[in-house]
């Protein structure tokens, strides 16, 4: 269930919104972002490039892999184009379920997440820590057919789970319930390119009440056991099928991304 709206405590979705230039955030979120940027100025680059990675991967899934069902957990505040807009631009019948546990996200989602044509889009008030509850929810079951392939989308969310929270187990439990031919998409912060800067960032965010765990390329790959990795595999997101030139470096963006298919 969504946590009560606590405007005095930063929330990852609202910090992310601020870093994207949005207005749906509070003083505590802006303060947390400012402290994070002081520790590592490149922290503002990752959210913007993550949105571009989302668009490329969803377009691939809809246009090339033929996926018509999407489950986006930890979706954050709606920032066009959203998953349903990208997917339904390929096929208007595409169906999307969003899940997040921030009440502000819920409010905006109800107002903004609308679909045209045959596609359906809904929002689920849920926490990634409760995978079984997500998959069993009437909202999800009313939109997605879990006997048909689903793309599980986990953009920039797993790095908010420290090892003790068992993020690998959570992802495994979700994928275990999805049928063969389903896909997993992940983007994840890494300190591989600049360990000291991202070490400072995670320390600062932890003090702000947002636990953060950057992971290596090998640690990100562990989320995809036994899956068919879609070319080019686990790579810095700028290198995942780029569709435009960029002046940013992998070190500035500091996100790995990958798409895997369940056999």
C-alpha positions as CSV (number, residue, x, y, z in Angstrom):
1,X,0.0,0.0,0.0
2,X,1.1,3.6,-0.5
3,X,2.8,5.2,2.4
4,X,1.1,8.2,3.9
5,X,2.1,11.4,2.1
6,X,5.0,12.8,4.2
7,X,6.2,16.0,2.6
8,X,8.9,16.4,5.2
9,X,10.7,13.2,4.0
10,X,12.2,12.8,0.6
11,X,10.9,10.1,-1.7
12,X,12.9,8.6,-4.7
13,X,10.1,9.3,-7.1
14,X,9.9,13.0,-6.2
15,X,13.7,13.4,-6.1
16,X,13.8,11.9,-9.6
17,X,11.0,14.3,-10.7
18,X,13.1,17.2,-9.5
19,X,16.2,16.0,-11.3
20,X,14.1,15.7,-14.5
21,X,13.0,19.4,-14.0
22,X,9.5,18.5,-12.8
23,X,7.4,20.4,-10.3
24,X,5.8,17.6,-8.3
25,X,8.2,17.6,-5.4
26,X,8.6,19.2,-2.0
27,X,11.4,21.0,-0.1
28,X,12.7,17.8,1.4
29,X,13.0,16.2,-2.0
30,X,14.8,19.2,-3.4
31,X,17.1,19.3,-0.4
32,X,18.0,15.6,-0.9
33,X,18.6,16.2,-4.6
34,X,20.8,19.2,-3.9
35,X,22.9,17.2,-1.4
36,X,23.2,14.4,-3.9
37,X,24.3,16.8,-6.6
38,X,26.9,18.3,-4.3
39,X,28.4,14.8,-3.8
40,X,28.2,14.0,-7.5
41,X,27.1,16.6,-10.0
42,X,26.5,13.8,-12.6
43,X,23.5,12.6,-10.6
44,X,21.2,14.9,-12.7
45,X,22.3,13.2,-15.9
46,X,21.1,9.7,-15.1
47,X,17.4,10.4,-14.9
48,X,17.2,12.1,-18.3
49,X,19.1,9.4,-20.1
50,X,17.1,6.7,-18.3
51,X,14.0,8.2,-19.9
52,X,15.6,7.8,-23.3
53,X,16.5,4.2,-22.5
54,X,12.9,3.5,-21.5
55,X,11.7,4.8,-24.8
56,X,14.2,2.7,-26.8
57,X,13.5,-0.5,-24.9
58,X,9.7,-0.2,-24.9
59,X,9.8,0.6,-28.6
60,X,11.9,-2.5,-29.2
61,X,9.6,-4.7,-27.1
62,X,6.5,-3.5,-28.9
63,X,7.8,-3.1,-32.5
64,X,10.4,-5.9,-32.7
65,X,9.6,-8.4,-30.0
66,X,5.8,-8.3,-30.4
67,X,5.1,-7.6,-26.7
68,X,1.7,-6.2,-26.0
69,X,1.6,-6.3,-22.2
70,X,3.8,-4.3,-19.8
71,X,4.2,-4.2,-16.1
72,X,6.2,-1.1,-14.9
73,X,7.0,-1.2,-11.2
74,X,8.4,1.9,-9.5
75,X,7.1,4.0,-12.3
76,X,7.5,7.3,-10.6
77,X,5.6,10.5,-11.5
78,X,4.2,10.6,-15.0
79,X,6.7,12.3,-17.4
80,X,5.6,12.1,-21.1
81,X,6.2,10.1,-23.1
82,X,5.3,7.4,-20.6
83,X,5.5,3.6,-21.2
84,X,1.9,3.4,-22.4
85,X,2.3,6.2,-24.9
86,X,5.4,4.6,-26.4
87,X,3.9,1.1,-26.6
88,X,0.5,2.3,-27.8
89,X,2.1,4.4,-30.5
90,X,3.3,1.0,-32.0
91,X,0.1,-0.9,-31.3
92,X,-2.9,0.9,-29.8
93,X,-4.1,-2.3,-28.2
94,X,-1.0,-2.5,-25.9
95,X,-1.9,-2.9,-22.2
96,X,0.1,-1.3,-19.4
97,X,0.0,-1.6,-15.6
98,X,2.0,0.9,-13.5
99,X,2.8,0.2,-9.9
100,X,4.3,2.6,-7.3
101,X,3.9,3.3,-3.6
102,X,4.1,7.1,-3.5
103,X,0.6,8.6,-2.9
104,X,1.5,11.7,-5.0
105,X,2.3,9.4,-7.9
106,X,-1.1,7.7,-7.4
107,X,-2.9,11.1,-7.5
108,X,-1.2,12.1,-10.7
109,X,-1.5,8.7,-12.3
110,X,-5.2,8.6,-11.8
111,X,-5.5,12.0,-13.5
112,X,-3.0,11.5,-16.3
113,X,-2.7,7.9,-17.2
114,X,-5.3,7.6,-19.9
115,X,-5.3,5.4,-22.9
116,X,-6.9,5.6,-26.3
117,X,-8.2,2.9,-28.6
118,X,-8.2,-0.7,-27.5
119,X,-5.3,-0.4,-25.1
120,X,-5.8,-0.3,-21.4
121,X,-3.7,1.4,-18.8
122,X,-4.1,1.2,-15.0
123,X,-2.2,2.1,-11.9
124,X,-1.6,-0.2,-8.9
125,X,-0.9,1.1,-5.5
126,X,1.8,-1.4,-4.5
127,X,5.3,-1.8,-3.3
128,X,8.0,-3.8,-5.2
129,X,8.8,-5.5,-1.9
130,X,5.4,-7.4,-2.2
131,X,5.7,-9.1,-5.6
132,X,3.0,-11.7,-4.9
133,X,0.5,-8.9,-4.0
134,X,1.3,-7.1,-7.2
135,X,0.7,-10.2,-9.4
136,X,-2.5,-11.2,-7.6
137,X,-4.1,-7.8,-7.5
138,X,-7.5,-7.4,-9.2
139,X,-6.3,-4.2,-11.0
140,X,-3.4,-6.1,-12.7
141,X,-5.5,-9.2,-13.4
142,X,-8.2,-7.0,-15.0
143,X,-5.7,-5.7,-17.5
144,X,-2.9,-8.2,-18.1
145,X,-3.4,-11.9,-19.1
146,X,-0.6,-13.7,-17.3
147,X,-0.8,-16.6,-19.6
148,X,0.6,-14.4,-22.4
149,X,4.1,-12.8,-22.4
150,X,4.6,-9.7,-20.3
151,X,7.5,-7.3,-20.2
152,X,8.5,-6.5,-16.6
153,X,10.0,-3.1,-16.5
154,X,12.3,-2.1,-13.6
155,X,13.8,1.3,-14.5
156,X,16.1,2.9,-12.0
157,X,14.4,1.3,-9.0
158,X,16.5,-1.7,-7.9
159,X,19.4,0.5,-6.7
160,X,17.1,1.7,-3.9
161,X,17.2,-1.9,-2.5
162,X,20.1,-2.8,-0.4
163,X,21.3,-6.4,-0.4
164,X,19.4,-7.1,2.8
165,X,16.1,-6.4,1.0
166,X,16.9,-9.3,-1.4
167,X,16.3,-7.5,-4.7
168,X,17.4,-10.6,-6.6
169,X,14.8,-12.7,-4.8
170,X,12.1,-10.1,-5.5
171,X,12.9,-10.1,-9.3
172,X,13.1,-13.9,-9.4
173,X,9.7,-14.2,-7.7
174,X,8.1,-11.8,-10.2
175,X,9.7,-13.5,-13.2
176,X,8.7,-17.0,-11.9
177,X,5.0,-16.1,-12.3
178,X,5.3,-14.7,-15.8
179,X,5.1,-17.1,-18.8
180,X,7.8,-18.2,-21.2
181,X,8.5,-15.5,-23.7
182,X,8.2,-12.7,-21.2
183,X,10.9,-10.1,-20.9
184,X,12.8,-8.3,-18.1
185,X,14.1,-4.8,-18.5
186,X,16.4,-3.2,-15.9
187,X,18.4,0.0,-15.6
188,X,20.6,0.3,-12.5
189,X,23.0,2.8,-11.1
190,X,26.7,1.8,-11.1
191,X,29.9,3.1,-9.5
192,X,32.0,1.1,-12.0
193,X,33.2,4.3,-13.9
194,X,33.7,6.5,-10.8
195,X,33.6,4.6,-7.5
196,X,34.5,7.5,-5.3
197,X,31.9,9.9,-6.7
198,X,29.1,7.3,-6.5
199,X,30.3,6.2,-3.1
200,X,29.8,9.8,-1.9
201,X,26.4,10.0,-3.5
202,X,25.1,6.8,-1.9
203,X,26.4,7.9,1.5
204,X,24.6,11.2,1.2
205,X,21.4,9.7,0.0
206,X,21.4,7.2,2.8
207,X,21.7,10.1,5.3
208,X,18.7,11.7,3.6
209,X,16.7,8.6,4.2
210,X,17.0,7.1,0.7
211,X,19.1,3.9,0.9
212,X,21.0,3.5,-2.3
213,X,23.1,0.6,-3.5
214,X,25.1,1.0,-6.8
215,X,26.1,-2.3,-8.4
216,X,28.7,-3.6,-10.7
217,X,28.1,-4.9,-14.2
218,X,28.4,-8.5,-12.9
219,X,25.9,-7.7,-10.1
220,X,23.4,-6.3,-12.6
221,X,23.8,-9.4,-14.8
222,X,22.8,-11.6,-11.8
223,X,19.2,-10.3,-12.2
224,X,18.9,-12.3,-15.5
225,X,19.8,-15.9,-14.6
226,X,19.2,-18.3,-17.4
227,X,17.6,-15.7,-19.7
228,X,18.4,-15.1,-23.3
229,X,20.1,-11.7,-23.3
230,X,19.0,-9.4,-26.1
231,X,22.0,-7.9,-27.9
232,X,24.0,-6.0,-26.8
233,X,23.5,-7.5,-23.3
234,X,24.3,-5.7,-20.1
235,X,25.9,-2.4,-21.2
236,X,25.9,1.3,-20.2
237,X,22.5,2.5,-21.3
238,X,24.0,4.9,-23.8
239,X,25.3,1.8,-25.7
240,X,21.9,0.0,-25.7
241,X,20.8,0.5,-29.3
242,X,21.3,4.2,-29.4
243,X,19.1,6.1,-31.9
244,X,20.8,9.5,-31.6
245,X,24.2,11.1,-30.9
246,X,25.0,12.3,-27.3
247,X,27.7,14.3,-25.8
248,X,27.4,12.4,-22.5
249,X,29.8,9.7,-21.4
250,X,29.1,6.4,-19.7
251,X,30.7,7.7,-16.6
252,X,28.3,10.7,-16.4
253,X,25.2,8.6,-16.9
254,X,26.4,5.8,-14.7
255,X,23.6,3.4,-15.5
256,X,23.7,-0.2,-16.8
257,X,20.8,-1.4,-18.8
258,X,19.7,-4.7,-20.2
259,X,16.8,-6.7,-21.7
260,X,16.4,-10.4,-21.2
261,X,13.9,-12.9,-22.5
262,X,12.6,-15.8,-20.3
263,X,13.0,-19.1,-22.1
